[in-house]
């Protein structure tokens, strides 16, 4: 009998923006001491949030919940200008951990708005990144939540029109949405660069590269992580017979892998590797003794910590050395 095998997708797990955001909270706790407040989940992963809470981070939904004069960190998903104004009015010390790739999309929204463009924003209603980006130019933005909603778009025919997108969407679904938009609005202008982030694209491609070889694909990540949820869809579209998302190994079901000889494994961009390793251990204990890592792309991008945090760390170091 052939050995039961795990096909491990690479790249998987932490992207540069998530790594930067999590490290920002860790360094802030080291530097300022607990508590440090964080608006929304710093990244969409239960394990990460619980680990930071254990160190003294306090997660809040709105800026008004942060005591005046305290330190607040803005999550990797970004915030609107209104949130910055609210923080200033409460005399909060702010550290902006917004992913630089999300910041880029914010800049594109402002530039298009300054030129009086109508901006069709492709994204999921209610997602924090969507709320933050649309807040940059609320009078110019029209939200489209996937290709099925294109038919409902109403525009001013006398104004130019452009599109932008949430960074963590399905690449294929976004291209489909844009194609349908262009059928209705041939004058549609593309953004100056691809909005869907490198990590989202790479993780989806890695799943595509192994999906057809797997009877089952396991995706590690939280339900509120858009890029994680998309990986399940990509696996099914790519040829896996079944695909399941779990936060951690404790949520796995024996029935999912019963009879399977090849299981694919990946994780969303906000998932630490320890959670993947626990799934590997769970599978190994059930006879999946062969592990093959399939590399689809190499990632070397790093983002510097937020400048306001680096400034305070430098000042603390200079004080310690004096």
N, C-alpha and C positions, 0 to 999 in steps of 0.2 A: 504493500500500500504506500502511496505517496504521502509525504509529510504534509500536515496542515500548515498553511503559510499565512503570514501577515505581510501585506504590502504597505509600507509606511511612506506616506507622501512627504516630499521635501520640495519646496519650503512649506512649513506649517508653523502654527503658533505665533509668538510675539513678532510684531513688526516694529519698525524703528519708532513710529509715533507712539505706540503703546509702551514700549520700553522706556521712552523718554517721560511719558506721563506718570507711570508707576514710580520711576526713580525720582521724579519731582516730588511726589508725596513723601517718599522715604527720606530724601535729603531734607525736606522742610521739617519733618518731625525731628530729625537729628539736630537741625540748626536752631529751630525755634522752641522745640519741646511740644508736648501734647497740651491741649488739643490743637490740631490744625483742621480747619473746616474745608470741605470739598463740596462744591456745588454739583449735584448729580453724581452718578457713579463715575469715578475717574476713567474707567474703561468698563465695557459691558461684560464682566465676568464675576460670578458670585464668589469664587474662591479668593480672587485678588482683593475684592472689596472686604470680605471678612478678615483676611490677613492684615489689611491696613487698619481696619477698625480695632483689631487686637493691639495694634501699636499706638493707638490714640487718635486716629483720624475719625472725624465726625462727618458723615455724609448728610447733606440737606438737599431738599428739592428746590428751594428758592433762596435768593440772597437775603431776603428779609429775616430768615431764620438764623442768620449769623449775627452774634452779638457785635454791637458797634465797636470799632477799633480792632477787631480780630483779624487774623490772616485767613484768607479764603483762596482756594485753588480752583480754577476753572478747568473742567474736564477736557479730555482729548477731543471731544466732539465739537467744541467751540460754542461760543455764546454770541448773542446779538449785541449791538451797541447799547440797547436799553439796559441790558444786564450790567454792562460796564458803568453806566450812569447810576444805576441803583447802588452799586458797590461804592462808588465815589460819594454818594449822598450819605452813606452810612459810615464813611471814613474807614473803610476796610482796606487792609493791605492785600493787594491782589497779586496772584501769581498765575499767569496764563499758560496752561499746559496744552492748549489747543494744538493738535497735530499740524505741522507746517503745511501739509498737503491740503488740509481743510482751510487753513488761512489763505492759501492760494486761491481757492474757490471763492472765498469771501471777497478777495480783491477783485476777482473777475466780475462778481456781481456788482460791486461798486462802480467799476469802470463802465460796464454796460449801462447801468442806471444813469450815470453822469452824461451819457450820450443819448439818453431818452429811449433806450431799447425797452421793449417788453421782453421779460426773461421767463422762459418756460423752464421751471426747475423740476427735474426728474428725481423723485425721491419718495420715501415712505412717510405718509402723514403721521405726525406725532413724534417722529424720531428727533432726538436732540440736535443732531447735525442739521437736519432740515430746518428746525425752528431757528437755530442760530444763523444759518446762511440767509434764509428768507428775511430775517430781521435786518439785514444789511440794506435792503431796498424793498420794504414791504409794499410800496405803491406800484412797483414795477414787476413783481413776481407772480407767476401763475404756477401752482403745484400740479404736477401730473404724476400719479402713482401707478406707473406701468402702462404698457401698450393699450390696454383695454379702456383707458381713460382719455386717450387722445381725441376721441370723437366728441368729447364734452368741452374741449378748449374753445374759448371765445376770445378773439383778439381785436384790436383796433387796426383795420387794414391800412391806415395812413401812417402807422409808426413801424420802425424796424423791429425785428424779432430775432432773438438768439436763444440758445439753450445752454443750460448747465446741469450738472448732476451731483447727487450725493456720492461720496467717494467709495462707499462700501456695497454698491449694488452688483447684481449679476451683470457681467459684461455683455452676455448675449441678449438678455432682456432689454438692457439699455440701448443697444444697437437696434433692436427691433422697434423700441419706442421712438427713437430718432427717425428711423426709416418711415414710420407711419406719420410722424409729425411733418416730415419733409413732403410726403404725398399731399398733405393738406395745405402746407405752407412752404412752397418751393423757395421762398426768399429767406428761409431760416438760416441764421448764421451759426457756425460752430464756435465753441470756445477756443481760445488761443492754444490750449494744450489739453491733453486727455485728463478729464477730471477723476475718473475711477483710478484709485491709487494702485501703485505697483504691487503692493502686497496682496490686495484683493485679487488682482488679475493673476498673479503668480500662484496663489493658493487654489484658485479655480482651475487654472491650467494643470496643476499637479494632480488634482482629482480627476480631471478629464483623462490624463495620461494613464491612470490605473483603473478607472471605473469599470471598463469592459472586461477586465481580468478578475473582477471581484464578484462573488455572489452577494456579499454584504459589505456596505461601507459604514464605518462608525466615524462620526464627527463629534469631537469634543469641543464643548463651548456652551454658552448660556443662551437661553431662548430670546433674550432681548438684544443679542448681538446679530446685527443684520448680515454681516459677512459670514458668520457661522451658519445661520439658517440657509443662506444661499448655497453653501457647500453641499447641503443635503439635496437640494434641487439639482445641482450640477451633477452629482453622482448618479442620480436616477436618470437624468437626461443622457448621461454618458455611457450607460449600459449596465450599471449595477442592478441586480434583481431587487435589492432592498437597501435602504439607507436610514440610519437612526442617529439622532443627536442626543448626547448625554452631557450633563455638567461634569460628572466624574464617574469612576468605575462602579461605584455603588449603585448607579442607576441602570447598569447593564442587565439584560434579560437573557438567561440561558437559551431560551427558545429562539432568539434572533440568530444564533450561530449554530444551532443544531443542524447537522447534516452538511454544513458548509465546509469547504476545503480551503478557500482563499477569502480572507477578510481584509478589506482596505481600511486604513486608519489615517485620519488627519485631524487638524484642530484649527479653530478660528484664530484670527490675528490678535486676540486679547487673552490667549490661553497659555499659562506657563507650562513648561515641558514636564513638570512633575505629574500633572494630570494625565498626560499621554503615557508616561511610563507606567502609571498604575493600571491603565487599560491594557498595556502590553503584558504586564504581570498577570492580569485576570485571564487574558487570552492564552497565555503560555500554560497556565494551570489547567486549561481545558484542551490541551493537546496541540495548540498552535505553536509548534516548537521552532519553526523556521521563520526568520525575519529578514525581509529584503527592503532596503530603503531605495526608493526611486526618486532621483533628483531631476526636477524639471527646470530649475533656475537657481542661480546662486545670488544671494542677497548680501550686500556689504554696506548698505546705507546706514548712517548714524546721524542723529539729530542732537545738537547741543541742547543743554538744559535751558529753560527760560532765562532771559537776561537778568531779570530782577532777582532771581534766585542765585545765579552765578555771582552777581554783584555782592549780595549779602554773604555768600560763602567766602568770597575773596576778602571781604572786610573782616570777617571772623578769623580767618587764617592770619591776616596781618596783625590783628590784635593779639592773637595767641603767640605770634613770633616776636612781638615788641617787648 
